[in-house]
Every structure is written in structure tokens, then in C-alpha cells.
Amino acid sequence: MKLIHDKGNSRVILEDDSVNVLYTHDLVGDEYASDKTIDTVVNMLNEDKSLNEIDEFLLNDTECTQEAREIIIEELTKFLGNLSLLKALKHVQSFYPQVTTVIFNKYGQWHYTDDNFSYIIFDDRIDLSLLEQAADSIERLPFIYHE
């Protein structure tokens, strides 16, 4: 998935489906971070650089304050966690397009449902490792995601 820096709307989004990754309106400016800094972070993400590498870049970037660095890393951490969830949902939807919701109970077990909360019974086409990664990425359980 490719990210783009949408400067006109002060945000970083997924190019595919315009999921907001990071709002930049409070970050970009002479006091916090430059557009060049945000562009570099976007490029690093598109090159599959790790959060540690991005954090190291921001730490050494003279055009980024400590406060902006912390906000950027925090938002990217949230996004990358949600990315596992989005990948799992898109994978399930590729076989079961009616799926709109995933519910995780307090143990990390999942149920993928349609808008009527009818449960979907999977066949062997579903890559369970993607669903497990999604469950592992959830910070607080139980959790519900509805598209």
C-alpha cells in the first residue's frame, strides 16, 4: 500500500482508499516540522523502513521538533497496527465481499460478520495468519471494527 502526502488537505493518506494516516495541519510549520520532513517520512514508509529508522531520522532532522517527532511516531504506530487489521479485512472481503465488521472478544478471538451480524464460516482459502496478526495488533480488547 502506498502512502501520499496530501499537502492541500494537510494529511498523509493511503493512496488506495484514502484512509487517513496522519493529520499534518498542526505539525507542519516553522515551529514543528517541515513539508520536506513529512515527505521524507512518507517516502521511508513507502520503502518499508521500520519505525525505528523513521524515529532515528526524525531525531536527527533539524527541521523537526521533539514534540512533532513524538506525535508522528505515535500516529504511525497506531496506523501500522490498524494496517494489519485492514489487510486481514480486505483479505476476507476478497472471498466474502459481504463482510463489513470484525469483532474481537477479550481473548483475541474474532468473528467476521456482515451488516446484519450474520457470522461468516470460513473455508481453507482464508489465510489465518493474517487474521492472527490482526488480533495481535489490537491494543485493547474487546474491539470492534466496522467499515
Backbone torsions as a table, in degrees:
resi	resn	phi	psi	omega
1	MET	NA	133.1	-176.9
2	LYS	-100.6	138.9	177.0
3	LEU	-101.8	149.4	174.9
4	ILE	-132.8	150.0	175.7
5	HIS	-95.0	104.3	179.9
6	ASP	-88.4	85.7	-174.4
7	LYS	-64.5	-34.9	-179.0
8	GLY	-61.8	-30.8	179.4
9	ASN	-110.8	11.7	175.4
10	SER	52.6	56.9	-179.7
11	ARG	-158.9	162.4	170.7
12	VAL	-111.7	129.8	-176.0
13	ILE	-132.3	163.1	169.0
14	LEU	-77.3	129.6	-178.5
15	GLU	-63.7	-36.3	-175.6
16	ASP	-60.6	-53.0	-172.2
17	ASP	-135.1	19.7	174.1
18	SER	56.9	32.9	172.4
19	VAL	-69.3	128.9	178.6
20	ASN	-72.5	128.2	178.8
21	VAL	-101.2	-42.6	-173.2
22	LEU	-158.3	129.1	171.8
23	TYR	-88.4	133.7	-175.1
24	THR	-109.7	-1.4	-174.7
25	HIS	-60.8	-30.5	178.1
26	ASP	-92.2	-5.8	-177.3
27	LEU	-101.1	-42.8	-172.0
28	VAL	-78.6	129.1	179.6
29	GLY	157.9	171.2	-177.5
30	ASP	-60.8	-26.2	-173.7
31	GLU	-86.1	-24.9	-170.2
32	TYR	-119.2	-65.0	-179.0
33	ALA	-152.9	152.1	-179.1
34	SER	-94.9	161.9	172.8
35	ASP	-58.1	-36.8	179.1
36	LYS	-60.9	-40.5	178.0
37	THR	-62.2	-48.0	-179.6
38	ILE	-63.0	-41.9	177.7
39	ASP	-59.3	-42.3	179.9
40	THR	-65.0	-42.3	178.1
41	VAL	-61.1	-44.2	178.7
42	VAL	-60.9	-44.9	178.8
43	ASN	-62.3	-40.4	179.5
44	MET	-64.4	-40.7	177.0
45	LEU	-64.3	-41.0	178.9
46	ASN	-66.4	-22.6	176.9
47	GLU	-93.3	10.8	179.5
48	ASP	60.7	33.9	173.9
49	LYS	-71.5	150.9	-178.5
50	SER	-77.8	163.4	174.9
51	LEU	-61.8	-34.0	177.0
52	ASN	-62.4	-41.1	178.7
53	GLU	-67.0	-39.5	178.6
54	ILE	-67.1	-42.8	178.3
55	ASP	-60.6	-42.5	178.5
56	GLU	-62.2	-42.7	177.3
57	PHE	-59.6	-48.9	-177.8
58	LEU	-63.8	-35.9	179.0
59	LEU	-61.5	-35.7	-177.8
60	ASN	-95.2	-6.0	-178.4
61	ASP	-79.1	118.8	-178.5
62	THR	-73.4	-10.6	-179.8
63	GLU	-98.7	16.0	-178.7
64	CYS	-135.6	127.1	178.9
65	THR	-80.3	165.7	176.9
66	GLN	-60.8	-42.0	-179.9
67	GLU	-61.8	-45.3	178.9
68	ALA	-64.3	-40.7	178.2
69	ARG	-58.1	-46.6	-178.9
70	GLU	-63.5	-41.6	179.0
71	ILE	-64.6	-45.7	-178.8
72	ILE	-61.4	-48.2	-178.4
73	ILE	-64.5	-41.1	179.1
74	GLU	-62.3	-45.6	-179.4
75	GLU	-67.5	-38.1	178.2
76	LEU	-67.3	-36.5	177.2
77	THR	-62.2	-45.2	176.9
78	LYS	-61.3	-46.4	-178.3
79	PHE	-61.1	-46.8	-177.8
80	LEU	-64.6	-33.2	173.2
81	GLY	-64.6	-45.0	178.6
82	ASN	-68.0	-26.0	179.5
83	LEU	-61.7	-38.7	176.4
84	SER	-61.0	-41.7	178.4
85	LEU	-64.8	-44.3	178.8
86	LEU	-63.6	-41.5	178.6
87	LYS	-61.8	-43.2	179.8
88	ALA	-64.2	-44.8	-179.7
89	LEU	-63.9	-44.0	178.6
90	LYS	-62.7	-38.1	177.8
91	HIS	-61.8	-48.4	179.5
92	VAL	-62.7	-42.9	-179.2
93	GLN	-65.1	-24.0	178.4
94	SER	-66.6	-23.7	177.2
95	PHE	-105.6	-29.6	-177.8
96	TYR	-130.9	80.5	-173.7
97	PRO	-62.3	-17.3	-179.6
98	GLN	-75.3	-11.4	-178.8
99	VAL	-69.7	129.5	179.3
100	THR	-129.3	-13.8	-170.7
101	THR	-138.1	141.8	170.6
102	VAL	-126.4	132.6	-179.3
103	ILE	-117.7	127.2	175.9
104	PHE	-110.3	127.5	176.6
105	ASN	-82.2	-177.1	-174.8
106	LYS	-68.1	-11.1	178.5
107	TYR	-99.8	0.4	-179.4
108	GLY	86.1	5.9	175.1
109	GLN	-75.6	149.2	-173.3
110	TRP	-121.0	155.6	170.1
111	HIS	-136.9	123.9	175.1
112	TYR	-100.1	129.6	-174.2
113	THR	-133.1	167.9	172.2
114	ASP	-93.5	-171.8	-177.5
115	ASP	-64.3	-20.7	178.7
116	ASN	-94.5	10.1	-177.5
117	PHE	61.2	28.2	172.6
118	SER	-79.5	127.3	-178.2
119	TYR	-72.8	145.1	178.5
120	ILE	-100.5	129.5	175.4
121	ILE	-97.6	117.5	-174.8
122	PHE	-78.8	153.3	169.4
123	ASP	-107.6	-171.2	-173.5
124	ASP	-76.6	2.8	176.5
125	ARG	-76.8	-19.4	-177.2
126	ILE	-79.6	128.4	177.6
127	ASP	-83.1	99.2	-175.5
128	LEU	-63.9	-24.4	179.1
129	SER	-64.6	-33.1	176.2
130	LEU	-66.2	-39.3	179.1
131	LEU	-68.7	-36.7	177.2
132	GLU	-67.0	-40.3	176.9
133	GLN	-62.4	-39.6	178.6
134	ALA	-62.6	-45.6	179.6
135	ALA	-62.2	-40.4	-179.8
136	ASP	-67.2	-24.8	-176.7
137	SER	-82.9	-11.7	-178.6
138	ILE	-74.8	124.9	-176.2
139	GLU	-72.2	-42.4	-175.5
140	ARG	-131.7	125.1	179.1
141	LEU	-110.2	149.5	0.1
142	PRO	-71.3	166.2	-174.3
143	PHE	-151.6	140.6	177.0
144	ILE	-127.4	133.4	173.9
145	TYR	-123.4	125.9	178.9
146	HIS	-123.5	131.6	-179.2
147	GLU	-91.7	NA	NA
